Amino acid sequence: MAWFDEAVFYHIYPLGMLGAPKQNDYGEPVHRLRELLPWISHIKSIGCNAIYIGPLFESVGHGYETTDYRKLDSRLGDNQDLKDFVSECHAQGLRVIFDGVFNHTGRDFFAFKDLQANREGSFGKDWYCNVNFWGNNSYNDGFSYENWGGYDLLVKLNQRNPAVRDYIADVIRFWVSEFDVDGIRLDAADVLDFDFMKMLRQVADSVKPDFWLMGEVIHGEYSRWANESTLHSVTNYHLHKALYSGHNDHNYFEIAHTVRRLNDMGQSGSGLKLYNFVDNHDVERIHTKLANKADFFPVHVLLYTLPGIPSLYYGSEFGIDGHKHRGGSDDDIRPHLKLEDFADALQTNPCTGIVSRLGKIRQAVPALSYGDYRELALTNRQYTFARSLDGNTVLVSVNNDDQDARISVGNLPDGTYIGAISGETLQVQGGGASFCVKAHAGEIFIPAALCEGRTGLDLEEMAKEAAEKAAAEKAAAEKAAAEKAEEKVDTEKAEAEKVAEDIQAESVAVEAKPAPTPDPAVQAARTDYENMSIEELQAAILGKMAKNGPVTDQMRRTVDENIYRDSLLNWVRSFR
């Protein structure tokens, strides 16, 4: 067992997080790294016990085009700032690993500058891959070379050159002696020479006990890189993809299948532990990728409980968004953050609250770091599994549905389990149990006996906290509902009063309006109708009809057949 077996990482991209300029003028150091010191206690408070930070060393732009491996980037400060940062992390119980960009250098690196100046006579021609003085490059140097990713800015080192190997080995020794670093994340490990990585492992094993090597690998059979002779671990992009798409597509089968496939690679049998993450400095934020933001909860339950080493990207504990933009800009996913802007996040931000709880649970429950994995129940929308260690079984269940779900499982040790998130009690009898998982949520049931004497996991206290939180949320909801109802009553009362006022105003207006003076001609006509005979009234009606259009035979018959005075009077008066 090593420290990294129980690690919960916090990943920092410092140039972005600290708002450094995009381009380095190589001027006087600006001590931005000191601004990270207050973050250390925050990182610890949300249940992380290790930090991956980088790139750190002098470069011209985004940090991965190294100019000097032994000097902190002047946009971040000086070497003393980095010493102080690592020292404070260690004082607070956090390990630190750096980014190791050993596949390529920038064009301002001393070996490349010598190549530009001395061409065929330069030692640098052997430091880089496939240097060709008959070719050219996008910078018009008059020679070509192999680069990384099609970018001539990133010049690929010749890792089979003994001078290059010795130089990089000395860099690692310097980082340990100068900064007391605890490990390295190898950039672009999927294109590093395997013999070069074996050399790095030998150096790692010699410089410091439990010095950790983790590599950036996107695709492939991870055990090719992570094994006893090369790296300890690699980035788990397989699981990264499954975690967000499995929720967006309501397809937990994808996640479960990925976990089984990773186990087949040797994740359980050989003790291989992959570096799990849901976002990082190269991909969109998890809160952005999720179609239903409520799935932030079950996604992180899985991140912290599935086999592997969980990592949290800076700022994602606050549920911030970050998009990849056209043209390749990563600025939105590498933002400048100030801790004071999130001062009350632990109390008010539900994303921060669940991440913090999961971090503490992970550190306090060894089965989540070392236990075997066993799938118990699986549907498109519900996923339940167990992690067991030394006879203790931890039950994990997640639900990505819009409705609460009833889960039934078997083959479990009998006893009392407590939900480490909700505080609810679960009794397992005869190996079986049934419980409810709320919509877009999850639960981690831990044997009650497991918390005895285990620092950091007071399930009774957690249950009390959960009950108090639920009561507070219920009271807040009831208060909001009462205020809304009262607001509705006030609105309806105001509307009723307005209607009454309008009616009163209209009534007053009608009373105040003088009666119209009758038209003498109309009055005379009405008087004449009263004195007319039946025949005269019928003739008057036909005359009125004729003014409005042709009078048909049917219309004449209808008038002739009406011999009732009152009816004829009403009829003739109806014409305008």
Stockholm file with secondary structure:
# STOCKHOLM 1.0

chainA/1-576         MAWFDEAVFYHIYPLGMLGAPKQNDYGEPVHRLRELLPWISHIKSIGCNAIYIGPLFESVGHGYETTDYRKLDSRLGDNQDLKDFVSECHAQGLRVIFDGVFNHTGRDFFAFKDLQANREGSFGKDWYCNVNFWGNNSYNDGFSYENWGGYDLLVKLNQRNPAVRDYIADVIRFWVSEFDVDGIRLDAADVLDFDFMKMLRQVADSVKPDFWLMGEVIHGEYSRWANESTLHSVTNYHLHKALYSGHNDHNYFEIAHTVRRLNDMGQSGSGLKLYNFVDNHDVERIHTKLANKADFFPVHVLLYTLPGIPSLYYGSEFGIDGHKHRGGSDDDIRPHLKLEDFADALQTNPCTGIVSRLGKIRQAVPALSYGDYRELALTNRQYTFARSLDGNTVLVSVNNDDQDARISVGNLPDGTYIGAISGETLQVQGGGASFCVKAHAGEIFIPAALCEGRTGLDLEEMAKEAAEKAAAEKAAAEKAAAEKAEEKVDTEKAEAEKVAEDIQAESVAVEAKPAPTPDPAVQAARTDYENMSIEELQAAILGKMAKNGPVTDQMRRTVDENIYRDSLLNWVRSFR
#=GR chainA/1-576 SS CCGGGGCCEEEECHHHHTTCCSSCCCCSCCCGGGGGHHHHHHHHHTTCCEEEECCCEEESSSSSSEEEEEEECTTTCCHHHHHHHHHHHHHTTCEEEEEECCSEECTTSHHHHHHHHHGGGCGGGGTBTTCBTTCCCTTCCSCBCCEETTEEEEEEBCTTCHHHHHHHHHHHHHHHHHHCCCEEEETTGGGSCHHHHHHHHHHHHHHSTTCEEEECCCSSCGGGTBSSSSBSEEBCHHHHHHHHHHHHTTCHHHHHHHHHHHIIIIITTTCCCCEEESCCTTSCCHHHHCSSGGGHHHHHHHHHHSSSEEEEETTGGGTCCCCCCTTSCCGGGSCCCCGGGGTTHHHHCHHHHHHHHHHHHHHHCTHHHHCEEEEEEECSSEEEEEEEETTEEEEEEEECSSSCEEEEECSCCCEEEEETTTCCEEEEBTTBEEEEECTTEEEEEEEGGGGTTCTTCCHHHHHHHHHHHHHHHHHHHHHHHHHHHHHHHHHHHHHHHHHHHHHHHHHHHHHHSCCCCCCHHHHHHHHHHHHCCHHHHHHHHHHHHHHHSCCCHHHHHHHHHCCCHHHHHHHHHTCC
#=GC SS_cons         CCGGGGCCEEEECHHHHTTCCSSCCCCSCCCGGGGGHHHHHHHHHTTCCEEEECCCEEESSSSSSEEEEEEECTTTCCHHHHHHHHHHHHHTTCEEEEEECCSEECTTSHHHHHHHHHGGGCGGGGTBTTCBTTCCCTTCCSCBCCEETTEEEEEEBCTTCHHHHHHHHHHHHHHHHHHCCCEEEETTGGGSCHHHHHHHHHHHHHHSTTCEEEECCCSSCGGGTBSSSSBSEEBCHHHHHHHHHHHHTTCHHHHHHHHHHHIIIIITTTCCCCEEESCCTTSCCHHHHCSSGGGHHHHHHHHHHSSSEEEEETTGGGTCCCCCCTTSCCGGGSCCCCGGGGTTHHHHCHHHHHHHHHHHHHHHCTHHHHCEEEEEEECSSEEEEEEEETTEEEEEEEECSSSCEEEEECSCCCEEEEETTTCCEEEEBTTBEEEEECTTEEEEEEEGGGGTTCTTCCHHHHHHHHHHHHHHHHHHHHHHHHHHHHHHHHHHHHHHHHHHHHHHHHHHHHHHSCCCCCCHHHHHHHHHHHHCCHHHHHHHHHHHHHHHSCCCHHHHHHHHHCCCHHHHHHHHHTCC
//
